[in-house]
């Protein structure tokens, strides 16, 4: 808006008593986006001066002042005819006089291109005063909007003269102690004060009439924008660009086209760079197997030092990740003039300084920018924002392409992640939407033209969205991309204040699932009320679809996605807590307190551990305590590899058994019987046969030997003949089960069929002939039986004393006492074999014996009246010991000693009758003497 020059024309003053009130219009209460100036208020018209000066007298006077204001709203399309709206107003004039005034100033202000009749004059008696103000409310504005214009005039004549007493004057504007004539200043409530002269101040309120509502080329409703003076307002067509599907674009001025490039492109950049590092870019990718159509993957917003990326986490979904300078961030995010937050299903990037925002939900995007800041200064795939579609397909060099599909390829930017892309490639042609067979569009597309969206048709035309929907259903029939056309159309309708609940009419194809604890609403608040946000009077009628807290609950905080019934506390565990509630989280004992800090925590206290794990093989292990997960439960675990005791090696028939005593870790080993029999390093199970030798049948029994703890082997010998004939004995034979009868004695057949059995070294007389002696000798394991005959010396019984004939001890030869012959006692020598314990001398040895008669008698003694005995024996008087070697039947030799008699003599001896034992000894000695005599006789015979 430009202001024209100000001229003052003197006029003749007229005095009237008339008051006319003009109602100053407010901006329409139509919805406005968040990009309008923050803190915009509605002007309700001028108000009277604040404060009541003392001693005010009013003197009517005549004054006529005319103000013409022409406002141009937005760009003027070439097809529209501009119209001029003239506002003529007579403001209330208040004169503060010390000297009663007779005049009031007449001011004529001309602003902009106005018609000649848009001036008004006032006749005053004072000298003309010229005042120039670039933004004074007394200006002429021309308002042009689209193809519609209106003209109206409001005249207000109110003349009031006020006399103020000398002294300080209290006004609602700046107080000046000294003001030059012609100076002006602003009071409150859009009121302007002008110093006339001599302390006369003219107060002029600004009166605004509603400008005509223009038509925007993009088909959307214009938005009211407050003028720079902050008093009046005008209409503007915001720069609004959208994209969706595979993908389809609607430029700032409403031009629709589809583009299938799969590189990274400029959506918006400034032609004349006013903002440092500013731009919006899109990263497309081929979203079908044929690589003929593309879908948006990432929306990139750059502003000064920050680069925001809104990336689709999963293809064809509403899951979006947000990064700032390649770092994931949590929403809401606010830093360095950029604010990012969630609004329904959308992620919104807002730059308050530029009054712009960018939304993205994975399937579609929208960019809204104020015309006042970006009009005629945008370029890229979103076109030029000037309410004229003719230049929307502008190339980077400023030329206009034949179509926007060609233009879009020229806005390619260098992307290191896409080396196949580079600016200057041949433009990508769009795929044919005419299949080989006629394509029947999806029934979802018909919803756009039907009754579901009918309430929005008068605000947003659906034909272009319908065409995009048909394109998607024919080219990509299996991806359900039709939903994106319905979604972006519904979002545009919501932006225009019309909310459509359309998803429930798609039979679940375009359904939207909400996380637990939230519910889907097609018409929810743009900014959801939270426990942390202060209640505000929401005047906007705009709504968005998304997941919201159920009725009766509210969002705890914009960064804490938890619905609560009462506003208490929500910690890192995302569990709502009431004030005063105590709980444990992350091993902290916490309490929810009302106040700034909310949750106050202290470290969780654990009971001391009592387990020492001192036993062998035990080690400590920290486990989660099921009763108190924050405190480690120290348990003693057993690791047998830490045990020192090793399993013993058991003997045959035993095996190692181990057991772990209660309360211990390491096993105790024992060798326990297997319950088997053991024979020759072999183990035999009970009732199985055991080979001991071939002469026995053996088997393993179930009986256990208490001492050995092994099972007993029971054996039965094979039957054998155990009888042997006399002279034979049963001897074992190596390798044979049964023994053999082996002759061990000599068998001698004597006369009269008598059989004598002699052991080796034994001698025996013939039972019927004492002169025959049998003997048995073992020579080199050969039994030799011999028969010896005793040859007696000549014997003449007639030379014997009667009664003295007797047999020698051998029982064979006779002897007697010779008649009248006495043999003196003397030594008799001979040679003979010495036999001792079955062993015999090898050769005959010299032997000597005493033999002879000594005086022995028995006489009756009358004196004693008994027999008187006198006995003497022929006995040895001198002997020597001699040695000889004897040969035994076993073949070995033994040394032997015997007595050799050297001299004999008669020696007295006691005469008595022997007792019984003595008789036995005598008999034994007699037998031995007889045997010796027999041997001697045999030896004599063998000579």
Secondary structure, DSSP 4 states (H G I P E B T S, - for coil): -----EE--EE-------B---PPPPPP-----TTSPTT--------PPSS--SS-EE-------EE------S---TTS------------B--B-SSPP------EE--SS--TTS---EE-SSPP-----TT-SS------BTTB---------BB--EE--SS----SS---SS--TT-EEEETTTEEEEEEETTEEEEEE----PPPPP--TTSSPPEEEE-TTSS-EEEE--EEEEEETTTEEE-TT--EEE----SEEEEEEESS--STT-EEEEEEEE-STTS--EEEEEEEEEETTEEEEEEESSTTSS-EEEEETTEE-PSSEEETTEEEEEETTEEEEEEGGGTEEEEE-SSEEEEEE-HHHHTT-EESTT---SS-GGGTTB-TTS-B-SSHHHHHHTTB---TT-TT--TTPPPPPPPPS--SSPPPPPHHHHHHHSSSSHHHHTTS--HHHHHHHHHHHHHSTTTTTHHHHHHHHHHHHHHTT-----GGGTTTTT-----TTEEEEEEEESS--BSSSPP-------EEEEEEEPTT-EEEETTEEEEESS--EE-TT--EE-TT-EEEETTEEEEE-SSSS-EEEEEPP-PPP-----STTEEEEEEE-SS-TTSEEEEEEE-GGG----PPPPPTTEEEEEE--TT-SS-EEEEEE-SEEEETTEEEETT-EE-S-TTEEEEEEEEE-TTT-SEEEEEEEPP------TTEEEE--TT-SS-EEEE-EEEEE-GGG-EEEEETT-EEEETTEEEEEEEEEEETTEEEEEEEEPPPPP--GGGBPTT--EE-TTSSSEE-PBTT-----EEEEEEE--EETTEEESS-EEEEEEE-----EEEEETTTTEEEEEEEEEEEEEEEEEEEEEE-TTS-EEEEEEEEEEEEEEEEE------HHHHHHHHHHHHHHHHHHHHHHHHHHH-
